[in-house]
Amino acid sequence: MAKILLVEDHEEIWDFLSRRLKRRGHEVVLAHDGEAGVQQARAARPDVILLDMNLPVLDGWSAARALKSGSDTQRIPIIALTAHAMSGDRDKAIQAGCDDYHPKPVDFSKLLSQISAALGEAAPASD
């Protein structure tokens, strides 16, 4: 399965997602702010990054731009996780460098499909 970097500052969300992803066989690496997320991406070399956009220290938009500008991290798919679900927010995340967008609250089965698509895999069976 995949190594997933989850960059999320809300404990209940990172706990929920990491437990469910691990149950699916994924390895989960956590970071709780954007700067730590960029550092973890460079150190851990994940297969995909789930990136909250409203983060302390370095916001998700800035983190995505930093990751996509780095030669060592630019090919890692990034899925934006955000409570921003207004018109134009998806485009803003994509323009920052995210490859996909998932509005909160998290729809886990849809997120699994997005992770599979980012990895170039067939969609998983529903949860």
FENBEL-V494030 format. One record per pair of residues at least 24 apart in sequence whose ideal C-beta (glycine too) atoms are under 6 Angstrom apart, sorted by sequence separation. I is the first residue (numbers start at 1). J is the second residue. D is the distance in whole Angstrom. If there is no record, write none. Layout:
i=[I;I]
j=[J;J]
d=[D;D]
//
This chain:
i=[1;2;3;4;5;6;7;33;34;1;34;38;37;41;49;51;53;38;34;48;49;50;51;52;53;68;7;42;50;65;41;64;65;64;64;5;61;79;5;5;77;4;3;3;4;5;6;7;8;2;7;2;9;9;48;48;20;2]
j=[25;26;27;28;29;30;31;57;58;26;59;63;63;67;76;78;80;66;63;77;78;79;80;81;82;97;37;72;81;96;73;96;97;97;98;40;96;114;41;46;118;46;46;47;48;49;50;51;52;47;52;48;55;56;115;118;108;119]
d=[4;5;4;5;5;5;5;4;3;5;6;5;5;6;6;5;6;5;4;5;5;5;6;5;4;3;3;6;5;6;5;4;5;4;5;6;4;6;6;4;4;6;5;5;5;5;5;5;5;4;6;6;5;6;6;5;6;6]
//
